[in-house]
């Protein structure tokens, strides 16, 4: 049962609601425009089981009173309201602040006030930048009008069309002329949200227009240098129709301790995905209350935001070759990493190289072919680091030799790694992605051998063909959950796999000779793992179903589709190293 009270701030009365244990860590939720505190109801219900949850209607919204003049909506007054609520409800304990939309914009004002350093424990920001930071962002882009900067400006201007509209006289009347009644339907059409209307919706929309008129131009044209006095968790909604991710470039300049999480979703995340949002808030609050506990689940950003900042990537077979190159390619783009391999020393080396790009990276030892070990690994990764956004199922082994020379044990070994490793990765992490509802991407590294039969590599080609079909099936199943699946098929890549390929039916000396001969051929081909890694990053970026890397892969696929008879003849050639 909510406990309701009234807090006076200057000339306005603020309607405040509290839920949960008064002795628990306090979490204060601030709503945006044109909402009232009810926008947080579903989030608050989940947080209240662990925290003291505080909500209030900001001035001019819901059951709170409105100031007499537009200047009463300036950020300075809004910050005073926030302080009044904190002092009334949690006078002796720092508060964990959470803001959405204009609730975030106004909370930035308090979070960057040095006088409140001891009153604020943390801040989670959803879909609302600091206007002063935004002013500096605009200056930087205009001073250096490169194509990338111009594109970033254009993207945000398109999203901010309504800001200029609200500066025109009389535009607030649209709320009284029918927009208030249409608002639930608009949310349903644009965001897929079923939100009931509120009796105060018309006045909330009408009054809130003053937020834009009292603050936007003033702060954007004459920004002040404002540095956060508390750790900040920035939640970037990738499908936000009003706030582009690019607007947060350079935020680390103003926030000494910045954590970033990118999520799939639109502007009204508290309404659309309350369970997920509550989880993000709870994780951040726990990390601040218990620094030695869940800190590793958070993605800290210490430099410029990059394309994959706020995303976590898990790579199997990360100790060398394509796995290491892929891990470093994502690290260069800002992703945090979980690196898995049987060779823990090699995975640790990859993690060390990744950290040189200013990202977090952890190495783990796991056998991808062991189902029990992989389930334990998946549970451990989620508990310690959070659920990865991108899974790279890369671990694999090579095997050559005719069918009659490939024993049952040989088949079990290659199927265990090359096929069961993918199955475990897809099932165990895929089911967690579906439950989390945040989308994601799975990459399965197959091979050009997936397209053509071969008398030389029958076991290897069979596992890679299965990996390709498995990827296609998984993509069809996971598409409705916004989870992309890509099969990557490289040609001859100089990864070192040639020196570890098992040649069946020959003695140890002959096996070593063939490995060395094959390694020389791969080296002469000169196709590097970095090229495959670049193709993987591009495939994830574009959600490609298939990535063919190298002329061998392209030729093999073309032959299998249009000249299968030639592929069958080609398969009769023995490509064993002489």
Secondary structure per residue as TSV (DSSP state, phi and psi in degrees):
chain	resnum	aa	ss	phi	psi
A	1	X	-	360.0	126.2
A	2	X	-	-69.8	141.0
A	3	X	E	-100.1	121.6
A	4	X	E	-108.4	144.5
A	5	X	E	-152.7	170.7
A	6	X	E	-118.9	134.2
A	7	X	E	-120.1	131.5
A	8	X	E	-95.2	131.4
A	9	X	E	-133.9	104.6
A	10	X	T	63.4	-119.8
A	11	X	T	-97.7	1.5
A	12	X	E	-113.4	155.2
A	13	X	E	-109.7	128.6
A	14	X	E	-108.9	127.6
A	15	X	E	-85.8	119.3
A	16	X	E	-118.4	140.1
A	17	X	E	-125.1	140.0
A	18	X	E	-128.3	140.0
A	19	X	E	-136.6	151.5
A	20	X	S	95.9	-176.3
A	21	X	-	-74.3	120.9
A	22	X	T	-60.3	-20.4
A	23	X	T	-88.5	-6.1
A	24	X	S	-81.2	163.5
A	25	X	-	-55.5	130.5
A	26	X	E	-82.2	132.8
A	27	X	E	-121.3	120.4
A	28	X	E	-109.3	118.7
A	29	X	E	-101.0	128.2
A	30	X	E	-118.7	123.2
A	31	X	-	-85.6	168.1
A	32	X	-	-108.4	-156.7
A	33	X	T	-110.7	138.9
A	34	X	T	-98.3	50.4
A	35	X	-	-95.4	176.8
A	36	X	-	-129.4	-177.1
A	37	X	G	-62.4	-16.6
A	38	X	G	-62.3	-18.9
A	39	X	G	-61.3	-21.6
A	40	X	G	-95.9	1.3
A	41	X	H	-52.7	-51.5
A	42	X	H	-67.5	-36.8
A	43	X	H	-65.8	-45.0
A	44	X	H	-62.9	-38.1
A	45	X	H	-58.5	-37.6
A	46	X	H	-79.5	-36.6
A	47	X	H	-72.7	-29.1
A	48	X	T	-67.3	-14.6
A	49	X	T	-73.0	-15.8
A	50	X	T	-126.9	-24.2
A	51	X	S	-130.0	164.9
A	52	X	E	-83.4	114.5
A	53	X	E	-103.9	126.0
A	54	X	E	-118.1	131.5
A	55	X	E	-133.0	150.1
A	56	X	E	-148.8	151.9
A	57	X	-	-79.0	122.8
A	58	X	-	-67.9	163.7
A	59	X	T	-55.1	133.5
A	60	X	T	86.2	0.3
A	61	X	S	-126.2	152.1
A	62	X	T	56.2	-127.6
A	63	X	T	-94.5	2.2
A	64	X	S	-82.9	154.6
A	65	X	-	-82.0	167.1
A	66	X	-	-112.8	147.4
A	67	X	-	-69.5	161.2
A	68	X	S	-75.7	-28.0
A	69	X	S	-126.5	161.0
A	70	X	G	-62.1	-32.6
A	71	X	G	-66.0	-15.8
A	72	X	G	-70.1	-6.4
A	73	X	G	-100.8	11.3
A	74	X	S	-65.5	153.9
A	75	X	H	-57.7	-32.2
A	76	X	H	-61.2	-41.8
A	77	X	H	-70.2	-38.4
A	78	X	H	-64.3	-37.9
A	79	X	H	-66.3	-37.8
A	80	X	H	-62.8	-38.4
A	81	X	H	-60.4	-45.5
A	82	X	H	-60.5	-42.5
A	83	X	H	-65.0	-38.2
A	84	X	H	-63.3	-40.8
A	85	X	H	-66.4	-44.5
A	86	X	H	-59.3	-45.8
A	87	X	H	-65.3	-33.8
A	88	X	H	-77.1	-38.2
A	89	X	H	-100.3	-31.7
A	90	X	-	-137.6	67.5
A	91	X	T	-69.6	-24.2
A	92	X	T	-112.6	2.4
A	93	X	S	-136.1	134.9
A	94	X	-	-60.1	149.1
A	95	X	E	-108.0	142.5
A	96	X	E	-91.9	113.2
A	97	X	E	-92.6	145.3
A	98	X	E	-138.2	127.5
A	99	X	E	-130.4	143.2
A	100	X	E	-124.9	134.1
A	101	X	T	57.8	-126.2
A	102	X	H	-64.9	-24.0
A	103	X	H	-63.3	-34.9
A	104	X	H	-73.7	-43.5
A	105	X	H	-56.7	-47.2
A	106	X	H	-73.1	-28.9
A	107	X	H	-71.7	-31.3
A	108	X	H	-55.3	-34.9
A	109	X	H	-59.3	-41.4
A	110	X	H	-76.9	-38.6
A	111	X	H	-67.8	-21.5
A	112	X	T	-103.6	18.4
A	113	X	-	-99.9	111.3
A	114	X	G	-55.8	-28.3
A	115	X	G	-67.2	-16.4
A	116	X	G	-105.7	14.8
A	117	X	T	-56.7	-39.9
A	118	X	T	-83.6	-6.2
A	119	X	T	-100.0	-14.0
A	120	X	E	-117.9	121.4
A	121	X	E	-88.1	-33.6
A	122	X	E	-167.6	167.7
A	123	X	E	-142.7	126.8
A	124	X	E	-109.0	121.3
A	125	X	E	-110.7	125.2
A	126	X	E	-120.8	117.7
A	127	X	S	56.8	38.7
A	128	X	-	-156.5	109.1
A	129	X	-	-82.4	163.5
A	130	X	-	-73.8	127.7
A	131	X	H	-64.6	-34.2
A	132	X	H	-66.0	-44.2
A	133	X	H	-61.0	-39.6
A	134	X	H	-64.7	-36.0
A	135	X	H	-62.2	-43.1
A	136	X	H	-67.3	-35.8
A	137	X	H	-60.2	-44.5
A	138	X	H	-63.1	-42.8
A	139	X	H	-59.8	-45.6
A	140	X	H	-62.3	-41.4
A	141	X	H	-68.9	-37.5
A	142	X	H	-75.0	-31.3
A	143	X	H	-72.3	-28.3
A	144	X	T	-126.6	75.6
A	145	X	-	-75.7	63.6
A	146	X	-	-75.2	164.2
A	147	X	H	-55.1	-39.8
A	148	X	H	-66.0	-40.2
A	149	X	H	-68.5	-40.6
A	150	X	H	-63.5	-41.5
A	151	X	H	-63.2	-41.5
A	152	X	H	-62.3	-41.7
A	153	X	H	-63.3	-44.6
A	154	X	H	-63.0	-42.2
A	155	X	H	-60.0	-43.6
A	156	X	H	-73.7	-36.2
A	157	X	H	-61.8	-39.6
A	158	X	H	-62.2	-41.4
A	159	X	H	-71.0	-25.5
A	160	X	T	-98.2	22.7
A	161	X	H	-54.9	-37.0
A	162	X	H	-71.1	-24.3
A	163	X	H	-62.5	-47.3
A	164	X	H	-66.8	-36.4
A	165	X	H	-61.2	-40.2
A	166	X	H	-70.4	-12.5
A	167	X	T	-84.7	-8.8
A	168	X	S	-82.1	143.0
A	169	X	T	-60.8	136.9
A	170	X	T	82.6	-2.5
A	171	X	T	-66.4	-25.8
A	172	X	T	-63.3	-17.8
A	173	X	H	-62.8	-21.3
A	174	X	H	-60.1	-27.7
A	175	X	I	-69.2	-37.6
A	176	X	I	-80.4	-18.9
A	177	X	I	-92.5	5.6
A	178	X	I	137.4	-16.4
A	179	X	I	-62.9	-32.8
A	180	X	H	-61.0	-40.5
A	181	X	H	-70.4	-32.8
A	182	X	H	-82.4	-14.0
A	183	X	H	-56.8	-47.3
A	184	X	H	-58.8	-37.2
A	185	X	H	-68.7	-37.8
A	186	X	H	-64.9	-41.2
A	187	X	H	-61.8	-38.9
A	188	X	H	-65.8	-40.7
A	189	X	H	-72.4	-41.3
A	190	X	H	-91.9	-29.3
A	191	X	H	-122.0	-5.9
A	192	X	-	69.3	32.7
A	193	X	-	-111.2	132.7
A	194	X	-	-99.9	93.2
A	195	X	-	-117.3	127.4
A	196	X	-	-68.2	153.0
A	197	X	-	-72.8	163.6
A	198	X	-	-121.1	145.0
A	199	X	T	-58.8	-29.5
A	200	X	T	-91.2	7.3
A	201	X	H	-58.8	-40.4
A	202	X	H	-64.0	-48.5
A	203	X	H	-70.5	-33.0
A	204	X	H	-61.0	-45.7
A	205	X	H	-67.3	-42.6
A	206	X	H	-63.0	-50.6
A	207	X	H	-65.7	-40.0
A	208	X	H	-67.9	-18.4
A	209	X	H	-56.1	-31.0
A	210	X	H	-64.1	-23.6
A	211	X	H	-57.2	-43.1
A	212	X	H	-70.7	-45.0
A	213	X	H	-68.5	-31.4
A	214	X	H	-83.6	-14.5
A	215	X	H	-131.1	-38.5
A	216	X	H	-60.0	-62.3
A	217	X	H	-63.0	-38.5
A	218	X	H	-60.3	-45.0
A	219	X	H	-81.9	-34.9
A	220	X	H	-69.6	-37.1
A	221	X	H	-82.0	-30.4
A	222	X	S	-129.6	66.1
A	223	X	-	-71.9	154.3
A	224	X	-	-114.8	145.7
A	225	X	-	-70.1	113.8
A	226	X	-	-129.2	122.2
A	227	X	-	-110.3	137.6
A	228	X	-	-66.8	141.3
A	229	X	S	-102.7	5.1
A	230	X	S	-144.4	160.0
A	231	X	E	-61.4	142.6
A	232	X	E	-123.7	130.9
A	233	X	E	-104.7	114.4
A	234	X	E	-97.5	118.1
A	235	X	E	-101.5	115.7
A	236	X	E	-102.7	115.8
A	237	X	E	-86.3	115.8
A	238	X	T	-68.8	-22.0
A	239	X	T	-109.4	26.5
A	240	X	-	-67.1	122.0
A	241	X	S	-79.1	-8.1
A	242	X	S	-121.8	-23.5
A	243	X	-	-128.7	116.7
A	244	X	-	-84.1	151.3
A	245	X	G	-62.8	-31.9
A	246	X	G	-63.1	-20.4
A	247	X	G	-68.9	-15.0
A	248	X	G	-95.9	6.0
A	249	X	T	-57.3	132.9
A	250	X	T	83.0	6.8
A	251	X	G	-64.3	-30.5
A	252	X	G	-60.8	-20.6
A	253	X	G	-62.6	-31.0
A	254	X	T	-104.6	-13.1
A	255	X	-	-122.7	104.1
A	256	X	S	-61.3	-33.4
A	257	X	S	-124.7	93.8
A	258	X	E	-115.8	131.7
A	259	X	E	-120.8	140.7
A	260	X	E	-127.6	137.3
A	261	X	E	-133.9	119.8
A	262	X	E	-91.7	135.9
A	263	X	E	-133.5	153.5
A	264	X	S	-81.6	127.9
A	265	X	-	153.4	171.2
A	266	X	-	-97.6	-156.9
A	267	X	S	-71.5	-39.2
A	268	X	-	-95.2	60.8
A	269	X	H	-58.3	-39.7
A	270	X	H	-59.5	-29.5
A	271	X	H	-87.4	-39.1
A	272	X	H	-77.9	-40.2
A	273	X	-	-136.1	63.8
A	274	X	H	-64.3	-36.7
A	275	X	H	-64.3	-44.2
A	276	X	H	-65.6	-44.6
A	277	X	H	-62.8	-43.0
A	278	X	H	-60.5	-36.9
A	279	X	H	-65.5	-41.7
A	280	X	H	-62.0	-44.9
A	281	X	H	-63.7	-46.9
A	282	X	H	-61.8	-42.2
A	283	X	H	-60.2	-42.5
A	284	X	H	-68.7	-41.7
A	285	X	H	-65.0	-43.7
A	286	X	H	-60.1	-40.0
A	287	X	H	-63.7	-34.7
A	288	X	H	-77.7	-35.6
A	289	X	H	-75.3	-29.9
A	290	X	S	-134.5	79.7
A	291	X	T	-55.7	-26.1
A	292	X	T	-86.8	1.6
A	293	X	S	-94.7	-89.6
A	294	X	S	-95.9	17.8
A	295	X	G	-55.7	-37.5
A	296	X	G	-66.4	-17.0
A	297	X	G	-73.9	-14.5
A	298	X	S	-94.0	142.8
A	299	X	-	-100.6	105.1
A	300	X	E	-88.0	139.4
A	301	X	E	-118.0	124.5
A	302	X	-	-114.6	-0.8
A	303	X	S	-136.1	-157.6
A	304	X	-	-62.0	145.8
A	305	X	-	-67.3	133.7
A	306	X	-	-116.9	177.5
A	307	X	T	-56.5	-38.9
A	308	X	T	-109.7	17.3
A	309	X	T	-60.7	134.2
A	310	X	T	87.7	4.4
A	311	X	-	-116.3	148.8
A	312	X	E	-115.4	133.4
A	313	X	E	-119.2	130.3
A	314	X	E	-106.0	128.9
A	315	X	E	-123.8	124.2
A	316	X	E	-94.3	156.4
A	317	X	S	62.7	40.7
A	318	X	T	-90.5	2.7
A	319	X	T	-75.9	-19.8
A	320	X	S	-165.3	179.9
A	321	X	H	57.7	-137.6
A	322	X	H	-62.5	-37.3
A	323	X	H	-61.6	-47.9
A	324	X	H	-65.1	-44.9
A	325	X	H	-61.9	-39.2
A	326	X	H	-67.5	-42.7
A	327	X	H	-58.8	-44.3
A	328	X	H	-70.1	-32.7
A	329	X	H	-65.1	-41.1
A	330	X	H	-71.6	-36.2
A	331	X	H	-61.5	-39.3
A	332	X	H	-61.4	-27.4
A	333	X	T	-95.8	11.3
A	334	X	T	97.2	0.5
A	335	X	-	-76.0	145.3
A	336	X	E	-85.0	156.3
A	337	X	E	-131.2	143.4
A	338	X	E	-119.1	121.7
A	339	X	E	-115.7	124.7
A	340	X	E	-121.6	140.4
A	341	X	E	-169.2	155.1
A	342	X	S	-66.3	-31.3
A	343	X	-	-87.6	89.6
A	344	X	H	-64.8	-37.5
A	345	X	H	-60.9	-41.9
A	346	X	H	-66.1	-40.0
A	347	X	H	-65.0	-38.5
A	348	X	H	-62.9	-39.1
A	349	X	H	-63.4	-42.0
A	350	X	H	-62.2	-42.1
A	351	X	H	-60.8	-41.8
A	352	X	H	-61.8	-43.6
A	353	X	H	-65.6	-37.4
A	354	X	H	-65.0	-39.2
A	355	X	H	-64.3	-20.1
A	356	X	T	-65.6	-18.1
A	357	X	T	-89.3	7.2
A	358	X	T	79.2	26.5
A	359	X	-	-120.3	166.3
A	360	X	-	-85.3	141.1
A	361	X	E	-149.8	134.1
A	362	X	E	-127.5	140.8
A	363	X	E	-108.4	141.6
A	364	X	E	-138.8	151.1
A	365	X	E	-102.3	128.2
A	366	X	-	-156.9	147.3
A	367	X	-	-97.4	108.7
A	368	X	T	-65.8	-20.8
A	369	X	T	-83.0	-7.4
A	370	X	-	-95.9	109.1
A	371	X	H	-61.9	-42.1
A	372	X	H	-65.6	-44.8
A	373	X	H	-63.5	-38.0
A	374	X	H	-69.1	-36.6
A	375	X	H	-66.9	-41.7
A	376	X	H	-62.0	-40.6
A	377	X	H	-63.2	-46.5
A	378	X	H	-62.0	-42.3
A	379	X	H	-62.2	-44.0
A	380	X	H	-65.2	-40.4
A	381	X	H	-61.8	-46.6
A	382	X	H	-64.5	-40.2
A	383	X	H	-69.0	-42.5
A	384	X	H	-85.2	-39.2
A	385	X	H	-119.6	-8.9
A	386	X	-	90.6	164.6
A	387	X	-	-72.9	125.2
A	388	X	-	-62.4	149.9
A	389	X	S	-87.8	-28.5
A	390	X	E	-133.4	129.1
A	391	X	E	-111.6	125.8
A	392	X	E	-111.5	100.1
A	393	X	E	-83.6	91.2
A	394	X	-	-110.2	-24.1
A	395	X	-	-56.2	134.5
A	396	X	-	-168.7	163.1
A	397	X	-	-129.6	159.1
A	398	X	-	-102.4	151.5
A	399	X	E	-153.3	134.4
A	400	X	E	-132.0	153.9
A	401	X	S	132.8	145.7
A	402	X	-	-63.0	162.2
A	403	X	G	-57.2	-40.6
A	404	X	G	-72.0	-15.5
A	405	X	G	-102.3	0.9
A	406	X	-	-100.0	112.4
A	407	X	-	-78.4	170.4
A	408	X	H	-60.7	-39.1
A	409	X	H	-64.7	-37.1
A	410	X	H	-63.1	-44.4
A	411	X	H	-62.6	-43.6
A	412	X	H	-61.0	-39.8
A	413	X	H	-65.6	-48.1
A	414	X	H	-74.5	-35.1
A	415	X	I	-66.7	-35.6
A	416	X	I	-61.2	-42.0
A	417	X	I	-88.2	-54.9
A	418	X	I	-73.9	-28.8
A	419	X	I	-109.5	-53.8
A	420	X	H	-64.8	-30.6
A	421	X	H	-59.7	-41.3
A	422	X	H	-68.7	-43.5
A	423	X	H	-59.2	-45.9
A	424	X	H	-62.8	-43.8
A	425	X	H	-62.7	-42.9
A	426	X	H	-68.8	-48.5
A	427	X	H	-67.0	-51.2
A	428	X	H	-70.4	-40.5
A	429	X	H	-87.8	-30.2
A	430	X	H	-62.9	-42.7
A	431	X	H	-64.6	-33.9
A	432	X	H	-71.5	-37.1
A	433	X	H	-63.1	-42.2
A	434	X	H	-63.0	-44.7
A	435	X	H	-64.3	-38.0
A	436	X	H	-71.1	-30.0
A	437	X	T	72.0	21.4
A	438	X	-	-106.7	15.3
A	439	X	-	67.3	-156.0
A	440	X	E	142.3	-167.9
A	441	X	E	-151.0	141.6
A	442	X	E	-122.7	128.7
A	443	X	E	-115.4	127.7
A	444	X	E	-113.4	119.2
A	445	X	E	-84.6	111.3
A	446	X	-	-103.3	-129.8
A	447	X	-	-169.9	160.7
A	448	X	G	-60.9	-24.1
A	449	X	G	-64.0	-13.9
A	450	X	G	-65.8	-19.6
A	451	X	S	-98.0	-18.7
A	452	X	S	-131.7	141.2
A	453	X	-	-70.6	161.2
A	454	X	-	-157.2	132.6
A	455	X	S	-76.6	-17.5
A	456	X	S	-88.2	-35.1
A	457	X	S	-126.5	52.0
A	458	X	H	-62.8	-43.9
A	459	X	H	-67.7	-45.2
A	460	X	H	-63.2	-47.0
A	461	X	H	-62.7	-37.1
A	462	X	H	-63.1	-45.7
A	463	X	H	-66.5	-35.8
A	464	X	H	-75.1	-34.3
A	465	X	H	-64.8	-39.5
A	466	X	H	-64.9	-37.7
A	467	X	H	-63.3	-38.0
A	468	X	H	-65.7	-46.4
A	469	X	H	-66.7	-39.9
A	470	X	H	-58.9	-40.2
A	471	X	H	-65.0	-41.8
A	472	X	H	-64.4	-41.5
A	473	X	H	-66.2	-42.7
A	474	X	H	-65.1	-39.0
A	475	X	H	-61.5	-42.4
A	476	X	H	-63.4	-39.4
A	477	X	H	-75.7	-39.0
A	478	X	H	-88.1	-8.8
A	479	X	G	-59.7	-35.2
A	480	X	G	-71.5	-12.6
A	481	X	G	-101.2	12.2
A	482	X	T	62.3	34.6
A	483	X	E	-112.3	116.4
A	484	X	E	-85.1	150.9
A	485	X	E	-133.3	131.7
A	486	X	E	-126.9	134.1
A	487	X	E	-99.7	126.0
A	488	X	E	-106.5	124.7
A	489	X	E	-121.2	93.3
A	490	X	E	-82.5	159.7
A	491	X	-	-87.9	-135.8
A	492	X	S	-81.8	109.5
A	493	X	-	-117.1	133.5
A	494	X	-	-79.5	82.6
A	495	X	S	-108.8	-11.4
A	496	X	S	97.5	-5.2
A	497	X	G	-64.9	-27.0
A	498	X	G	-61.9	-33.1
A	499	X	G	-79.6	-9.0
A	500	X	T	-116.3	-1.6
A	501	X	-	-63.4	136.2
A	502	X	E	-90.0	126.3
A	503	X	E	-102.4	113.7
A	504	X	T	-81.4	151.8
A	505	X	T	77.5	12.9
A	506	X	S	-129.5	161.4
A	507	X	-	-78.7	175.8
A	508	X	H	-63.0	-41.3
A	509	X	H	-64.7	-44.0
A	510	X	H	-66.9	-38.1
A	511	X	H	-61.1	-43.7
A	512	X	H	-64.8	-39.8
A	513	X	H	-62.6	-44.0
A	514	X	H	-65.9	-38.6
A	515	X	H	-60.2	-44.8
A	516	X	H	-66.2	-39.7
A	517	X	H	-65.1	-43.1
A	518	X	H	-64.8	-39.7
A	519	X	H	-61.0	-38.6
A	520	X	H	-64.1	-39.9
A	521	X	H	-63.6	-43.0
A	522	X	H	-63.5	-40.1
A	523	X	H	-65.5	-39.3
A	524	X	H	-66.3	-33.8
A	525	X	H	-62.3	-37.8
A	526	X	T	70.3	23.0
A	527	X	-	-93.5	118.7
A	528	X	-	-92.2	156.2
A	529	X	H	-61.1	-27.1
A	530	X	H	-62.7	-32.3
A	531	X	H	-69.6	-36.7
A	532	X	H	-67.6	-41.8
A	533	X	H	-60.4	-42.2
A	534	X	H	-61.6	-38.6
A	535	X	H	-67.2	-35.4
A	536	X	H	-66.6	-46.1
A	537	X	H	-58.9	-44.2
A	538	X	H	-63.9	-39.9
A	539	X	H	-65.3	-38.9
A	540	X	H	-67.0	-43.2
A	541	X	H	-59.1	-40.7
A	542	X	H	-100.2	0.2
A	543	X	T	54.1	53.6
A	544	X	-	-80.5	138.4
A	545	X	S	-72.6	-28.4
A	546	X	E	-144.3	136.0
A	547	X	E	-125.1	111.1
A	548	X	E	-94.6	124.0
A	549	X	E	-121.3	110.9
A	550	X	S	101.4	153.7
A	551	X	H	-65.9	-28.8
A	552	X	H	-62.6	-43.2
A	553	X	H	-67.3	-43.1
A	554	X	H	-64.6	-42.4
A	555	X	H	-66.1	-40.6
A	556	X	H	-64.1	-41.1
A	557	X	H	-68.6	-40.6
A	558	X	H	-62.2	-43.4
A	559	X	H	-65.3	-40.4
A	560	X	H	-67.3	-29.3
A	561	X	H	-85.5	-41.1
A	562	X	H	-110.7	-19.5
A	563	X	-	-138.1	59.3
A	564	X	H	-59.1	-31.1
A	565	X	H	-63.7	-36.3
A	566	X	H	-69.6	-36.3
A	567	X	H	-63.8	-36.2
A	568	X	H	-69.7	-37.8
A	569	X	H	-67.0	-41.6
A	570	X	H	-61.5	-34.2
A	571	X	T	-65.5	-20.0
A	572	X	T	-77.5	-13.2
A	573	X	S	-76.8	135.9
A	574	X	-	-89.8	113.7
A	575	X	-	-98.7	17.9
A	576	X	-	-63.2	136.9
A	577	X	-	-59.4	135.9
A	578	X	-	-84.7	360.0
